[in-house]
Amino acid sequence: MADCRHPRVTPPPETGCSPTDQAHRAGSDDARSDAEDLLRALTRALARQAARDAWAKAVGRHPISETSS
């Protein structure tokens, strides 16, 4: 049986990841840095909110009444 693949198409070099993964990694370092900074900021914001909620629960205060005053 004949090989049906196009003769000019060659497989990608063995890199351990797909061409799609390679394209994603080829993005700008600035974009990656911005994404990491955003993730850190969101993580800090969630941690602060969780700490406020835990404090409000511990002292018996409703968090909404604290922010509206």
C-alpha positions as CSV (number, residue, x, y, z in Angstrom):
1,M,0.0,0.0,0.0
2,A,1.3,3.5,-0.9
3,D,2.2,6.1,1.6
4,C,-0.6,8.7,1.5
5,R,1.3,11.5,3.2
6,H,2.4,14.5,1.1
7,P,6.1,14.1,0.2
8,R,7.0,17.6,1.2
9,V,5.4,17.5,4.7
10,T,8.0,16.5,7.3
11,P,7.2,15.8,10.9
12,P,8.2,18.5,13.4
13,P,11.5,18.1,15.2
14,E,11.3,16.0,18.4
15,T,11.0,18.6,21.1
16,G,8.8,16.9,23.6
17,C,5.8,19.2,22.9
18,S,3.3,19.8,20.1
19,P,3.7,22.7,17.6
20,T,0.8,24.4,19.4
21,D,2.7,24.4,22.6
22,Q,5.8,25.7,20.9
23,A,3.7,28.6,19.4
24,H,2.3,29.5,22.8
25,R,5.8,29.4,24.3
26,A,7.1,31.6,21.5
27,G,5.1,34.5,22.9
28,S,6.7,37.7,24.2
29,D,8.4,37.6,27.6
30,D,6.7,40.9,28.4
31,A,3.3,39.3,27.9
32,R,4.3,36.4,30.2
33,S,5.7,38.9,32.8
34,D,2.4,40.9,32.6
35,A,0.4,37.7,33.1
36,E,2.5,36.7,36.0
37,D,2.1,40.1,37.6
38,L,-1.6,40.0,37.1
39,L,-1.8,36.5,38.7
40,R,0.2,37.7,41.7
41,A,-2.1,40.8,42.1
42,L,-5.2,38.7,41.9
43,T,-3.8,36.2,44.4
44,R,-2.9,39.0,46.9
45,A,-6.4,40.5,46.5
46,L,-8.1,37.1,47.1
47,A,-5.9,36.5,50.2
48,R,-6.7,40.0,51.6
49,Q,-10.4,39.3,51.1
50,A,-10.2,35.9,52.7
51,A,-8.3,37.5,55.7
52,R,-11.0,40.2,56.0
53,D,-13.8,37.6,55.9
54,A,-12.1,35.4,58.5
55,W,-11.5,38.4,60.8
56,A,-15.1,39.5,60.4
57,K,-16.3,36.0,61.2
58,A,-14.0,35.7,64.2
59,V,-15.2,39.0,65.8
60,G,-18.8,38.5,64.8
61,R,-19.1,41.4,62.4
62,H,-20.7,41.2,59.0
63,P,-18.2,42.2,56.3
64,I,-20.7,44.2,54.3
65,S,-21.6,46.5,57.3
66,E,-17.9,47.2,57.7
67,T,-17.3,48.3,54.1
68,S,-20.5,50.5,53.9
69,S,-19.7,52.7,56.9
